[in-house]
Amino acid sequence: MVKLWDIRKLGDDTYRILSDDVEGVVNFDRSGRFIGVGAGASLQLYNARTMDQFTKISAHQDKITSIK
């Protein structure tokens, strides 16, 4: 499971679940504006500020183990 915690907030909306997959990888880009989440065989890209998903790629054949 991939959870992203926003430590600037307190309360029920402190974290957001980005993936329910048991094994996942997460990486921010160098600017900190985007987050890549690899879960299972899919890659999801998010805007880090708004947490809006702007693309999902599901064409990978095996588990994603790293995002660079």
C-alpha positions in Angstrom: 0.0 0.0 0.0 1.3 3.4 -0.9 0.3 6.3 1.4 1.5 9.8 1.0 1.5 11.8 4.3 1.1 15.6 4.4 2.6 16.5 7.7 1.5 20.1 7.2 -2.1 19.0 8.0 -3.7 17.5 11.0 -6.9 15.5 11.0 -8.6 13.0 8.8 -7.2 14.2 5.5 -3.5 13.9 6.7 -2.7 11.2 4.2 -3.9 9.9 0.8 -3.8 6.4 -0.4 -2.2 6.3 -3.8 -2.2 2.6 -4.4 -3.8 -0.4 -2.7 -1.1 -2.7 -4.1 1.0 -4.4 -1.4 4.3 -3.6 -3.0 4.8 -0.2 -4.4 7.6 2.3 -5.3 7.4 6.1 -5.1 9.7 8.8 -6.4 9.5 12.6 -6.6 11.0 14.4 -9.6 13.9 16.7 -8.9 11.7 19.8 -8.7 9.3 18.2 -6.2 6.3 19.0 -8.5 5.5 15.5 -9.6 5.2 12.0 -7.9 5.6 8.7 -9.7 4.0 5.7 -8.2 4.7 2.2 -9.4 2.2 -0.4 -8.1 2.1 -3.8 -9.6 2.5 -3.4 -13.4 1.1 0.1 -13.6 2.8 3.5 -13.3 0.8 6.5 -12.1 1.9 10.1 -12.2 0.6 12.8 -9.9 0.9 16.6 -9.5 2.5 16.8 -6.0 0.7 20.0 -5.0 -2.9 19.1 -6.0 -2.5 15.3 -5.8 -4.4 15.0 -9.1 -3.4 12.0 -11.2 -2.7 13.1 -14.7 -1.6 9.8 -16.3 -1.6 6.0 -15.7 0.4 3.6 -17.8 -0.6 0.0 -17.5 1.4 -1.6 -20.4 4.2 -3.0 -18.3 4.6 -6.8 -18.4 6.0 -7.3 -14.9 6.1 -5.6 -11.5 7.6 -2.1 -11.4 10.5 -2.2 -9.0 12.0 1.3 -9.5 11.1 4.7 -10.9 13.8 7.2 -11.9 
